[in-house]
Amino acid sequence: MSTVLFCDSNCELWYDTAEKYGLKVISMPYTIDNKEYFYDLGRNTDFKDFYARIRKGSVPITSALNEFNYTEYFEPVLEAGNDIIYLSFSHQMSGTFASMERAIGELKKQYPERSVTCIDTKSICLGAGIVVLEAAKLFAAGGLSDAEFIERVKELIGKTRSYFTVDDLHHLKRGGRISGGAAVIGTILNLKPLLRLNAEGKIENFAKVKGRQNAIEALIDRAAEADIDLSRPAYLIDADATDAETFHQMFAERFGNPPETVNQTIGPVIGTHCGPGTLGICFLTK
């Protein structure tokens, strides 16, 4: 018997990283122009095409997995005599986890000696990805019981920070993150929201600044104030933002171009909700 480590594609680690650490990946769905896709962690995804379609007027949507989907992922592992630890994106972000819990409940009846543990990373995108990556390294190193491993992962979750800003407020309005009135007023006044994942795994608007340049500076200031740990991976993320390179340069100037910094495009599932032009930073604190 062994334990198998799962994650989902909303952690947005690159596909080769997931393969390197033997992670089982639950692919999350999105639909654009009436065709459904399952995000493949960048293996064959055309990011430019996805964001170009949105800019031309396509309106993508995301959907939850059903109970059968989760059973398909988990049952072969349990049937083979293995336990499961699943590092998931924030449970505050989707109703998909109700289906997951039902699937796990039924599977436990069939495989009562097996264990399925879901750990909520309280984050999404590379905020969750950092937790999954560091957890995968711990898992690969061995020497920890499952209980010890889970405790270490929970410590990582408490040190993870994600801050971002969007270019078009109407994507947040469509996702129910802000009101229609706030979107209209914010657009007229050129107000850019600064958002974060809080300790509960919810997105919250913690500040507004006027203008894109001020928003970029505020993201970098926030990372400095949070005591970013530059000895570990930090992700500068963007949804096909035209000023991503400016963001990267400003970050390098502030922090000395740390070698563990990764520049990465936001995938289509999360990009559906934040929209083109989003910029963000995900990191661990000291």
Number of C-alpha atoms within 10 A of each C-alpha: 9 10 17 18 20 22 26 24 28 28 27 28 23 16 16 12 13 20 11 9 15 14 19 19 21 21 18 20 19 20 17 17 12 11 8 14 16 16 21 19 23 18 10 9 15 11 16 12 11 20 23 13 14 17 12 8 10 14 16 22 19 19 14 16 19 16 18 13 15 19 17 11 15 24 18 11 17 23 13 10 15 18 20 20 18 22 26 25 28 24 19 14 14 13 13 16 21 15 18 20 14 15 20 22 12 13 19 15 10 13 14 10 11 18 17 18 15 18 18 20 28 25 32 28 24 29 29 30 28 28 28 29 20 16 22 23 11 15 20 11 9 11 10 12 10 16 9 10 17 19 11 15 22 16 12 18 22 14 16 25 25 24 26 24 25 24 22 20 25 22 20 18 18 16 13 11 17 16 14 15 10 14 19 14 12 18 15 9 10 17 22 23 23 21 19 22 22 17 15 13 18 16 20 15 17 12 13 17 15 13 14 17 13 13 23 25 14 19 22 21 13 17 21 14 10 15 12 20 16 18 13 17 18 24 23 23 25 27 27 23 20 12 15 22 12 13 24 18 13 16 22 15 10 12 14 11 14 14 12 12 18 14 15 18 20 28 27 32 23 18 24 25 19 26 26 25 19 22 25 26 25 28 28 25 20 12
